[in-house]
Amino acid sequence: MERFATNLKRAREKEGLTQKEFAAELGVSINTYVTWEANGKNKRIPNVKVISKIANILNVTIDELVEG
């Protein structure tokens, strides 16, 4: 899960989006989004449908998000 959090943050920053901007684009609260990027400390990740949406918005594959 730490790998997902790291990859998510890297991909978001590469697109030049803040956490708040990206959370709004995904339609989730900033608090929810921040937990996903929290390096797996709380062991929360989004469901597969949301991961797919994240990948599409950030122009990466699901594998790049999950595996790196």
mmCIF file of the N, C-alpha and C atoms, coordinates in Angstrom:
data_MODEL
# 
_entry.id   MODEL 
# 
loop_
_atom_site.group_PDB 
_atom_site.id 
_atom_site.type_symbol 
_atom_site.label_atom_id 
_atom_site.label_alt_id 
_atom_site.label_comp_id 
_atom_site.label_asym_id 
_atom_site.label_entity_id 
_atom_site.label_seq_id 
_atom_site.pdbx_PDB_ins_code 
_atom_site.Cartn_x 
_atom_site.Cartn_y 
_atom_site.Cartn_z 
_atom_site.occupancy 
_atom_site.B_iso_or_equiv 
_atom_site.pdbx_formal_charge 
_atom_site.auth_seq_id 
_atom_site.auth_comp_id 
_atom_site.auth_asym_id 
_atom_site.auth_atom_id 
_atom_site.pdbx_PDB_model_num 
ATOM 1   N N  . MET A 1 1  ? 0.809   -1.191 0.000   1.00 0.00 ? 1  MET A N  1 
ATOM 2   C CA . MET A 1 1  ? 0.000   0.000  0.000   1.00 0.00 ? 1  MET A CA 1 
ATOM 3   C C  . MET A 1 1  ? 0.856   1.259  0.000   1.00 0.00 ? 1  MET A C  1 
ATOM 4   N N  . GLU A 1 2  ? 2.031   1.136  0.589   1.00 0.00 ? 2  GLU A N  1 
ATOM 5   C CA . GLU A 1 2  ? 2.925   2.289  0.571   1.00 0.00 ? 2  GLU A CA 1 
ATOM 6   C C  . GLU A 1 2  ? 3.334   2.626  -0.848  1.00 0.00 ? 2  GLU A C  1 
ATOM 7   N N  . ARG A 1 3  ? 3.517   1.606  -1.666  1.00 0.00 ? 3  ARG A N  1 
ATOM 8   C CA . ARG A 1 3  ? 3.900   1.828  -3.051  1.00 0.00 ? 3  ARG A CA 1 
ATOM 9   C C  . ARG A 1 3  ? 2.798   2.604  -3.780  1.00 0.00 ? 3  ARG A C  1 
ATOM 10  N N  . PHE A 1 4  ? 1.530   2.231  -3.559  1.00 0.00 ? 4  PHE A N  1 
ATOM 11  C CA . PHE A 1 4  ? 0.419   2.945  -4.188  1.00 0.00 ? 4  PHE A CA 1 
ATOM 12  C C  . PHE A 1 4  ? 0.443   4.409  -3.776  1.00 0.00 ? 4  PHE A C  1 
ATOM 13  N N  . ALA A 1 5  ? 0.584   4.671  -2.500  1.00 0.00 ? 5  ALA A N  1 
ATOM 14  C CA . ALA A 1 5  ? 0.584   6.050  -2.002  1.00 0.00 ? 5  ALA A CA 1 
ATOM 15  C C  . ALA A 1 5  ? 1.701   6.865  -2.637  1.00 0.00 ? 5  ALA A C  1 
ATOM 16  N N  . THR A 1 6  ? 2.886   6.290  -2.710  1.00 0.00 ? 6  THR A N  1 
ATOM 17  C CA . THR A 1 6  ? 4.030   6.972  -3.310  1.00 0.00 ? 6  THR A CA 1 
ATOM 18  C C  . THR A 1 6  ? 3.802   7.228  -4.791  1.00 0.00 ? 6  THR A C  1 
ATOM 19  N N  . ASN A 1 7  ? 3.325   6.213  -5.508  1.00 0.00 ? 7  ASN A N  1 
ATOM 20  C CA . ASN A 1 7  ? 3.082   6.347  -6.941  1.00 0.00 ? 7  ASN A CA 1 
ATOM 21  C C  . ASN A 1 7  ? 1.969   7.355  -7.234  1.00 0.00 ? 7  ASN A C  1 
ATOM 22  N N  . LEU A 1 8  ? 0.943   7.351  -6.403  1.00 0.00 ? 8  LEU A N  1 
ATOM 23  C CA . LEU A 1 8  ? -0.164  8.290  -6.562  1.00 0.00 ? 8  LEU A CA 1 
ATOM 24  C C  . LEU A 1 8  ? 0.330   9.723  -6.410  1.00 0.00 ? 8  LEU A C  1 
ATOM 25  N N  . LYS A 1 9  ? 1.087   9.978  -5.367  1.00 0.00 ? 9  LYS A N  1 
ATOM 26  C CA . LYS A 1 9  ? 1.603   11.324 -5.125  1.00 0.00 ? 9  LYS A CA 1 
ATOM 27  C C  . LYS A 1 9  ? 2.509   11.770 -6.275  1.00 0.00 ? 9  LYS A C  1 
ATOM 28  N N  . ARG A 1 10 ? 3.384   10.892 -6.715  1.00 0.00 ? 10 ARG A N  1 
ATOM 29  C CA . ARG A 1 10 ? 4.309   11.219 -7.798  1.00 0.00 ? 10 ARG A CA 1 
ATOM 30  C C  . ARG A 1 10 ? 3.545   11.560 -9.083  1.00 0.00 ? 10 ARG A C  1 
ATOM 31  N N  . ALA A 1 11 ? 2.546   10.761 -9.428  1.00 0.00 ? 11 ALA A N  1 
ATOM 32  C CA . ALA A 1 11 ? 1.769   10.988 -10.648 1.00 0.00 ? 11 ALA A CA 1 
ATOM 33  C C  . ALA A 1 11 ? 0.963   12.286 -10.555 1.00 0.00 ? 11 ALA A C  1 
ATOM 34  N N  . ARG A 1 12 ? 0.391   12.548 -9.394  1.00 0.00 ? 12 ARG A N  1 
ATOM 35  C CA . ARG A 1 12 ? -0.382  13.783 -9.195  1.00 0.00 ? 12 ARG A CA 1 
ATOM 36  C C  . ARG A 1 12 ? 0.512   15.002 -9.342  1.00 0.00 ? 12 ARG A C  1 
ATOM 37  N N  . GLU A 1 13 ? 1.660   14.969 -8.703  1.00 0.00 ? 13 GLU A N  1 
ATOM 38  C CA . GLU A 1 13 ? 2.585   16.096 -8.772  1.00 0.00 ? 13 GLU A CA 1 
ATOM 39  C C  . GLU A 1 13 ? 3.106   16.301 -10.195 1.00 0.00 ? 13 GLU A C  1 
ATOM 40  N N  . LYS A 1 14 ? 3.317   15.207 -10.927 1.00 0.00 ? 14 LYS A N  1 
ATOM 41  C CA . LYS A 1 14 ? 3.775   15.297 -12.306 1.00 0.00 ? 14 LYS A CA 1 
ATOM 42  C C  . LYS A 1 14 ? 2.761   16.049 -13.173 1.00 0.00 ? 14 LYS A C  1 
ATOM 43  N N  . GLU A 1 15 ? 1.480   15.893 -12.848 1.00 0.00 ? 15 GLU A N  1 
ATOM 44  C CA . GLU A 1 15 ? 0.422   16.600 -13.572 1.00 0.00 ? 15 GLU A CA 1 
ATOM 45  C C  . GLU A 1 15 ? 0.214   18.027 -13.055 1.00 0.00 ? 15 GLU A C  1 
ATOM 46  N N  . GLY A 1 16 ? 0.947   18.399 -12.007 1.00 0.00 ? 16 GLY A N  1 
ATOM 47  C CA . GLY A 1 16 ? 0.877   19.755 -11.476 1.00 0.00 ? 16 GLY A CA 1 
ATOM 48  C C  . GLY A 1 16 ? -0.391  20.057 -10.694 1.00 0.00 ? 16 GLY A C  1 
ATOM 49  N N  . LEU A 1 17 ? -0.976  19.033 -10.092 1.00 0.00 ? 17 LEU A N  1 
ATOM 50  C CA . LEU A 1 17 ? -2.209  19.211 -9.330  1.00 0.00 ? 17 LEU A CA 1 
ATOM 51  C C  . LEU A 1 17 ? -1.937  19.180 -7.833  1.00 0.00 ? 17 LEU A C  1 
ATOM 52  N N  . THR A 1 18 ? -2.641  20.017 -7.095  1.00 0.00 ? 18 THR A N  1 
ATOM 53  C CA . THR A 1 18 ? -2.572  19.947 -5.636  1.00 0.00 ? 18 THR A CA 1 
ATOM 54  C C  . THR A 1 18 ? -3.482  18.819 -5.170  1.00 0.00 ? 18 THR A C  1 
ATOM 55  N N  . GLN A 1 19 ? -3.325  18.410 -3.935  1.00 0.00 ? 19 GLN A N  1 
ATOM 56  C CA . GLN A 1 19 ? -4.215  17.390 -3.376  1.00 0.00 ? 19 GLN A CA 1 
ATOM 57  C C  . GLN A 1 19 ? -5.666  17.866 -3.448  1.00 0.00 ? 19 GLN A C  1 
ATOM 58  N N  . LYS A 1 20 ? -5.896  19.116 -3.109  1.00 0.00 ? 20 LYS A N  1 
ATOM 59  C CA . LYS A 1 20 ? -7.252  19.664 -3.100  1.00 0.00 ? 20 LYS A CA 1 
ATOM 60  C C  . LYS A 1 20 ? -7.852  19.677 -4.502  1.00 0.00 ? 20 LYS A C  1 
ATOM 61  N N  . GLU A 1 21 ? -7.072  20.093 -5.486  1.00 0.00 ? 21 GLU A N  1 
ATOM 62  C CA . GLU A 1 21 ? -7.552  20.123 -6.868  1.00 0.00 ? 21 GLU A CA 1 
ATOM 63  C C  . GLU A 1 21 ? -7.888  18.718 -7.362  1.00 0.00 ? 21 GLU A C  1 
ATOM 64  N N  . PHE A 1 22 ? -6.998  17.782 -7.059  1.00 0.00 ? 22 PHE A N  1 
ATOM 65  C CA . PHE A 1 22 ? -7.216  16.429 -7.548  1.00 0.00 ? 22 PHE A CA 1 
ATOM 66  C C  . PHE A 1 22 ? -8.395  15.760 -6.848  1.00 0.00 ? 22 PHE A C  1 
ATOM 67  N N  . ALA A 1 23 ? -8.534  15.981 -5.561  1.00 0.00 ? 23 ALA A N  1 
ATOM 68  C CA . ALA A 1 23 ? -9.680  15.435 -4.831  1.00 0.00 ? 23 ALA A CA 1 
ATOM 69  C C  . ALA A 1 23 ? -10.984 15.955 -5.439  1.00 0.00 ? 23 ALA A C  1 
ATOM 70  N N  . ALA A 1 24 ? -11.021 17.239 -5.750  1.00 0.00 ? 24 ALA A N  1 
ATOM 71  C CA . ALA A 1 24 ? -12.220 17.825 -6.354  1.00 0.00 ? 24 ALA A CA 1 
ATOM 72  C C  . ALA A 1 24 ? -12.499 17.198 -7.717  1.00 0.00 ? 24 ALA A C  1 
ATOM 73  N N  . GLU A 1 25 ? -11.471 16.993 -8.502  1.00 0.00 ? 25 GLU A N  1 
ATOM 74  C CA . GLU A 1 25 ? -11.640 16.389 -9.822  1.00 0.00 ? 25 GLU A CA 1 
ATOM 75  C C  . GLU A 1 25 ? -12.149 14.952 -9.722  1.00 0.00 ? 25 GLU A C  1 
ATOM 76  N N  . LEU A 1 26 ? -11.716 14.245 -8.689  1.00 0.00 ? 26 LEU A N  1 
ATOM 77  C CA . LEU A 1 26 ? -12.173 12.877 -8.471  1.00 0.00 ? 26 LEU A CA 1 
ATOM 78  C C  . LEU A 1 26 ? -13.566 12.820 -7.844  1.00 0.00 ? 26 LEU A C  1 
ATOM 79  N N  . GLY A 1 27 ? -13.962 13.907 -7.208  1.00 0.00 ? 27 GLY A N  1 
ATOM 80  C CA . GLY A 1 27 ? -15.254 13.928 -6.529  1.00 0.00 ? 27 GLY A CA 1 
ATOM 81  C C  . GLY A 1 27 ? -15.218 13.287 -5.161  1.00 0.00 ? 27 GLY A C  1 
ATOM 82  N N  . VAL A 1 28 ? -14.058 13.385 -4.500  1.00 0.00 ? 28 VAL A N  1 
ATOM 83  C CA . VAL A 1 28 ? -13.926 12.867 -3.132  1.00 0.00 ? 28 VAL A CA 1 
ATOM 84  C C  . VAL A 1 28 ? -13.495 14.009 -2.218  1.00 0.00 ? 28 VAL A C  1 
ATOM 85  N N  . SER A 1 29 ? -13.683 13.819 -0.941  1.00 0.00 ? 29 SER A N  1 
ATOM 86  C CA . SER A 1 29 ? -13.265 14.863 0.007   1.00 0.00 ? 29 SER A CA 1 
ATOM 87  C C  . SER A 1 29 ? -11.744 14.915 0.081   1.00 0.00 ? 29 SER A C  1 
ATOM 88  N N  . ILE A 1 30 ? -11.250 16.068 0.447   1.00 0.00 ? 30 ILE A N  1 
ATOM 89  C CA . ILE A 1 30 ? -9.809  16.221 0.617   1.00 0.00 ? 30 ILE A CA 1 
ATOM 90  C C  . ILE A 1 30 ? -9.301  15.264 1.692   1.00 0.00 ? 30 ILE A C  1 
ATOM 91  N N  . ASN A 1 31 ? -10.081 15.053 2.750   1.00 0.00 ? 31 ASN A N  1 
ATOM 92  C CA . ASN A 1 31 ? -9.669  14.137 3.821   1.00 0.00 ? 31 ASN A CA 1 
ATOM 93  C C  . ASN A 1 31 ? -9.506  12.718 3.301   1.00 0.00 ? 31 ASN A C  1 
ATOM 94  N N  . THR A 1 32 ? -10.437 12.279 2.456   1.00 0.00 ? 32 THR A N  1 
ATOM 95  C CA . THR A 1 32 ? -10.335 10.943 1.866   1.00 0.00 ? 32 THR A CA 1 
ATOM 96  C C  . THR A 1 32 ? -9.086  10.844 1.015   1.00 0.00 ? 32 THR A C  1 
ATOM 97  N N  . TYR A 1 33 ? -8.881  11.843 0.174   1.00 0.00 ? 33 TYR A N  1 
ATOM 98  C CA . TYR A 1 33 ? -7.719  11.794 -0.710  1.00 0.00 ? 33 TYR A CA 1 
ATOM 99  C C  . TYR A 1 33 ? -6.410  11.782 0.076   1.00 0.00 ? 33 TYR A C  1 
ATOM 100 N N  . VAL A 1 34 ? -6.307  12.611 1.075   1.00 0.00 ? 34 VAL A N  1 
ATOM 101 C CA . VAL A 1 34 ? -5.081  12.690 1.877   1.00 0.00 ? 34 VAL A CA 1 
ATOM 102 C C  . VAL A 1 34 ? -4.751  11.332 2.507   1.00 0.00 ? 34 VAL A C  1 
ATOM 103 N N  . THR A 1 35 ? -5.771  10.584 2.917   1.00 0.00 ? 35 THR A N  1 
ATOM 104 C CA . THR A 1 35 ? -5.498  9.267  3.506   1.00 0.00 ? 35 THR A CA 1 
ATOM 105 C C  . THR A 1 35 ? -4.902  8.312  2.481   1.00 0.00 ? 35 THR A C  1 
ATOM 106 N N  . TRP A 1 36 ? -5.273  8.459  1.219   1.00 0.00 ? 36 TRP A N  1 
ATOM 107 C CA . TRP A 1 36 ? -4.711  7.592  0.178   1.00 0.00 ? 36 TRP A CA 1 
ATOM 108 C C  . TRP A 1 36 ? -3.240  7.890  -0.054  1.00 0.00 ? 36 TRP A C  1 
ATOM 109 N N  . GLU A 1 37 ? -2.841  9.130  0.143   1.00 0.00 ? 37 GLU A N  1 
ATOM 110 C CA . GLU A 1 37 ? -1.454  9.529  -0.088  1.00 0.00 ? 37 GLU A CA 1 
ATOM 111 C C  . GLU A 1 37 ? -0.603  9.450  1.169   1.00 0.00 ? 37 GLU A C  1 
ATOM 112 N N  . ALA A 1 38 ? -1.162  8.975  2.239   1.00 0.00 ? 38 ALA A N  1 
ATOM 113 C CA . ALA A 1 38 ? -0.476  8.976  3.533   1.00 0.00 ? 38 ALA A CA 1 
ATOM 114 C C  . ALA A 1 38 ? 0.504   7.816  3.683   1.00 0.00 ? 38 ALA A C  1 
ATOM 115 N N  . ASN A 1 39 ? 1.121   7.406  2.575   1.00 0.00 ? 39 ASN A N  1 
ATOM 116 C CA . ASN A 1 39 ? 2.132   6.340  2.577   1.00 0.00 ? 39 ASN A CA 1 
ATOM 117 C C  . ASN A 1 39 ? 1.663   5.062  3.255   1.00 0.00 ? 39 ASN A C  1 
ATOM 118 N N  . GLY A 1 40 ? 0.391   4.753  3.119   1.00 0.00 ? 40 GLY A N  1 
ATOM 119 C CA . GLY A 1 40 ? -0.122  3.494  3.632   1.00 0.00 ? 40 GLY A CA 1 
ATOM 120 C C  . GLY A 1 40 ? -0.177  3.381  5.134   1.00 0.00 ? 40 GLY A C  1 
ATOM 121 N N  . LYS A 1 41 ? 0.040   4.470  5.828   1.00 0.00 ? 41 LYS A N  1 
ATOM 122 C CA . LYS A 1 41 ? 0.062   4.416  7.289   1.00 0.00 ? 41 LYS A CA 1 
ATOM 123 C C  . LYS A 1 41 ? -1.268  3.947  7.856   1.00 0.00 ? 41 LYS A C  1 
ATOM 124 N N  . ASN A 1 42 ? -2.362  4.326  7.202   1.00 0.00 ? 42 ASN A N  1 
ATOM 125 C CA . ASN A 1 42 ? -3.665  3.915  7.710   1.00 0.00 ? 42 ASN A CA 1 
ATOM 126 C C  . ASN A 1 42 ? -4.257  2.781  6.880   1.00 0.00 ? 42 ASN A C  1 
ATOM 127 N N  . LYS A 1 43 ? -3.500  2.280  5.915   1.00 0.00 ? 43 LYS A N  1 
ATOM 128 C CA . LYS A 1 43 ? -3.861  1.113  5.112   1.00 0.00 ? 43 LYS A CA 1 
ATOM 129 C C  . LYS A 1 43 ? -5.155  1.304  4.317   1.00 0.00 ? 43 LYS A C  1 
ATOM 130 N N  . ARG A 1 44 ? -5.422  2.514  3.841   1.00 0.00 ? 44 ARG A N  1 
ATOM 131 C CA . ARG A 1 44 ? -6.605  2.758  3.023   1.00 0.00 ? 44 ARG A CA 1 
ATOM 132 C C  . ARG A 1 44 ? -6.196  3.053  1.590   1.00 0.00 ? 44 ARG A C  1 
ATOM 133 N N  . ILE A 1 45 ? -6.876  2.386  0.661   1.00 0.00 ? 45 ILE A N  1 
ATOM 134 C CA . ILE A 1 45 ? -6.706  2.692  -0.754  1.00 0.00 ? 45 ILE A CA 1 
ATOM 135 C C  . ILE A 1 45 ? -8.102  2.727  -1.377  1.00 0.00 ? 45 ILE A C  1 
ATOM 136 N N  . PRO A 1 46 ? -8.244  3.418  -2.499  1.00 0.00 ? 46 PRO A N  1 
ATOM 137 C CA . PRO A 1 46 ? -9.559  3.476  -3.143  1.00 0.00 ? 46 PRO A CA 1 
ATOM 138 C C  . PRO A 1 46 ? -9.910  2.143  -3.800  1.00 0.00 ? 46 PRO A C  1 
ATOM 139 N N  . ASN A 1 47 ? -11.200 1.990  -4.136  1.00 0.00 ? 47 ASN A N  1 
ATOM 140 C CA . ASN A 1 47 ? -11.615 0.768  -4.813  1.00 0.00 ? 47 ASN A CA 1 
ATOM 141 C C  . ASN A 1 47 ? -11.135 0.781  -6.266  1.00 0.00 ? 47 ASN A C  1 
ATOM 142 N N  . VAL A 1 48 ? -11.303 -0.330 -6.949  1.00 0.00 ? 48 VAL A N  1 
ATOM 143 C CA . VAL A 1 48 ? -10.789 -0.504 -8.302  1.00 0.00 ? 48 VAL A CA 1 
ATOM 144 C C  . VAL A 1 48 ? -11.382 0.521  -9.272  1.00 0.00 ? 48 VAL A C  1 
ATOM 145 N N  . LYS A 1 49 ? -12.657 0.818  -9.139  1.00 0.00 ? 49 LYS A N  1 
ATOM 146 C CA . LYS A 1 49 ? -13.299 1.800  -10.018 1.00 0.00 ? 49 LYS A CA 1 
ATOM 147 C C  . LYS A 1 49 ? -12.639 3.169  -9.877  1.00 0.00 ? 49 LYS A C  1 
ATOM 148 N N  . VAL A 1 50 ? -12.353 3.561  -8.658  1.00 0.00 ? 50 VAL A N  1 
ATOM 149 C CA . VAL A 1 50 ? -11.716 4.860  -8.406  1.00 0.00 ? 50 VAL A CA 1 
ATOM 150 C C  . VAL A 1 50 ? -10.260 4.835  -8.867  1.00 0.00 ? 50 VAL A C  1 
ATOM 151 N N  . ILE A 1 51 ? -9.569  3.732  -8.650  1.00 0.00 ? 51 ILE A N  1 
ATOM 152 C CA . ILE A 1 51 ? -8.186  3.624  -9.133  1.00 0.00 ? 51 ILE A CA 1 
ATOM 153 C C  . ILE A 1 51 ? -8.152  3.777  -10.645 1.00 0.00 ? 51 ILE A C  1 
ATOM 154 N N  . SER A 1 52 ? -9.106  3.193  -11.326 1.00 0.00 ? 52 SER A N  1 
ATOM 155 C CA . SER A 1 52 ? -9.186  3.326  -12.780 1.00 0.00 ? 52 SER A CA 1 
ATOM 156 C C  . SER A 1 52 ? -9.400  4.785  -13.184 1.00 0.00 ? 52 SER A C  1 
ATOM 157 N N  . LYS A 1 53 ? -10.265 5.478  -12.475 1.00 0.00 ? 53 LYS A N  1 
ATOM 158 C CA . LYS A 1 53 ? -10.521 6.898  -12.749 1.00 0.00 ? 53 LYS A CA 1 
ATOM 159 C C  . LYS A 1 53 ? -9.263  7.726  -12.493 1.00 0.00 ? 53 LYS A C  1 
ATOM 160 N N  . ILE A 1 54 ? -8.565  7.437  -11.408 1.00 0.00 ? 54 ILE A N  1 
ATOM 161 C CA . ILE A 1 54 ? -7.310  8.122  -11.087 1.00 0.00 ? 54 ILE A CA 1 
ATOM 162 C C  . ILE A 1 54 ? -6.308  7.931  -12.216 1.00 0.00 ? 54 ILE A C  1 
ATOM 163 N N  . ALA A 1 55 ? -6.159  6.692  -12.667 1.00 0.00 ? 55 ALA A N  1 
ATOM 164 C CA . ALA A 1 55 ? -5.208  6.384  -13.734 1.00 0.00 ? 55 ALA A CA 1 
ATOM 165 C C  . ALA A 1 55 ? -5.543  7.175  -14.997 1.00 0.00 ? 55 ALA A C  1 
ATOM 166 N N  . ASN A 1 56 ? -6.815  7.239  -15.342 1.00 0.00 ? 56 ASN A N  1 
ATOM 167 C CA . ASN A 1 56 ? -7.220  7.975  -16.536 1.00 0.00 ? 56 ASN A CA 1 
ATOM 168 C C  . ASN A 1 56 ? -6.916  9.463  -16.412 1.00 0.00 ? 56 ASN A C  1 
ATOM 169 N N  . ILE A 1 57 ? -7.225  10.045 -15.276 1.00 0.00 ? 57 ILE A N  1 
ATOM 170 C CA . ILE A 1 57 ? -6.993  11.483 -15.080 1.00 0.00 ? 57 ILE A CA 1 
ATOM 171 C C  . ILE A 1 57 ? -5.505  11.805 -15.094 1.00 0.00 ? 57 ILE A C  1 
ATOM 172 N N  . LEU A 1 58 ? -4.702  10.938 -14.491 1.00 0.00 ? 58 LEU A N  1 
ATOM 173 C CA . LEU A 1 58 ? -3.266  11.203 -14.372 1.00 0.00 ? 58 LEU A CA 1 
ATOM 174 C C  . LEU A 1 58 ? -2.449  10.655 -15.536 1.00 0.00 ? 58 LEU A C  1 
ATOM 175 N N  . ASN A 1 59 ? -3.124  10.075 -16.519 1.00 0.00 ? 59 ASN A N  1 
ATOM 176 C CA . ASN A 1 59 ? -2.446  9.546  -17.701 1.00 0.00 ? 59 ASN A CA 1 
ATOM 177 C C  . ASN A 1 59 ? -1.390  8.494  -17.366 1.00 0.00 ? 59 ASN A C  1 
ATOM 178 N N  . VAL A 1 60 ? -1.744  7.596  -16.468 1.00 0.00 ? 60 VAL A N  1 
ATOM 179 C CA . VAL A 1 60 ? -0.878  6.469  -16.121 1.00 0.00 ? 60 VAL A CA 1 
ATOM 180 C C  . VAL A 1 60 ? -1.721  5.199  -16.182 1.00 0.00 ? 60 VAL A C  1 
ATOM 181 N N  . THR A 1 61 ? -1.059  4.055  -16.136 1.00 0.00 ? 61 THR A N  1 
ATOM 182 C CA . THR A 1 61 ? -1.791  2.794  -16.088 1.00 0.00 ? 61 THR A CA 1 
ATOM 183 C C  . THR A 1 61 ? -2.090  2.434  -14.635 1.00 0.00 ? 61 THR A C  1 
ATOM 184 N N  . ILE A 1 62 ? -3.055  1.561  -14.474 1.00 0.00 ? 62 ILE A N  1 
ATOM 185 C CA . ILE A 1 62 ? -3.353  1.063  -13.126 1.00 0.00 ? 62 ILE A CA 1 
ATOM 186 C C  . ILE A 1 62 ? -2.121  0.379  -12.559 1.00 0.00 ? 62 ILE A C  1 
ATOM 187 N N  . ASP A 1 63 ? -1.422  -0.374 -13.396 1.00 0.00 ? 63 ASP A N  1 
ATOM 188 C CA . ASP A 1 63 ? -0.215  -1.074 -12.954 1.00 0.00 ? 63 ASP A CA 1 
ATOM 189 C C  . ASP A 1 63 ? 0.836   -0.081 -12.450 1.00 0.00 ? 63 ASP A C  1 
ATOM 190 N N  . GLU A 1 64 ? 0.974   1.046  -13.130 1.00 0.00 ? 64 GLU A N  1 
ATOM 191 C CA . GLU A 1 64 ? 1.940   2.057  -12.666 1.00 0.00 ? 64 GLU A CA 1 
ATOM 192 C C  . GLU A 1 64 ? 1.560   2.598  -11.298 1.00 0.00 ? 64 GLU A C  1 
ATOM 193 N N  . LEU A 1 65 ? 0.288   2.720  -11.014 1.00 0.00 ? 65 LEU A N  1 
ATOM 194 C CA . LEU A 1 65 ? -0.149  3.196  -9.700  1.00 0.00 ? 65 LEU A CA 1 
ATOM 195 C C  . LEU A 1 65 ? 0.060   2.145  -8.617  1.00 0.00 ? 65 LEU A C  1 
ATOM 196 N N  . VAL A 1 66 ? -0.297  0.919  -8.934  1.00 0.00 ? 66 VAL A N  1 
ATOM 197 C CA . VAL A 1 66 ? -0.282  -0.125 -7.914  1.00 0.00 ? 66 VAL A CA 1 
ATOM 198 C C  . VAL A 1 66 ? 1.102   -0.739 -7.737  1.00 0.00 ? 66 VAL A C  1 
ATOM 199 N N  . GLU A 1 67 ? 1.765   -0.992 -8.848  1.00 0.00 ? 67 GLU A N  1 
ATOM 200 C CA . GLU A 1 67 ? 3.061   -1.668 -8.781  1.00 0.00 ? 67 GLU A CA 1 
ATOM 201 C C  . GLU A 1 67 ? 4.264   -0.737 -8.909  1.00 0.00 ? 67 GLU A C  1 
ATOM 202 N N  . GLY A 1 68 ? 4.115   0.290  -9.685  1.00 0.00 ? 68 GLY A N  1 
ATOM 203 C CA . GLY A 1 68 ? 5.221   1.224  -9.868  1.00 0.00 ? 68 GLY A CA 1 
ATOM 204 C C  . GLY A 1 68 ? 6.061   0.881  -10.995 1.00 0.00 ? 68 GLY A C  1 
# 
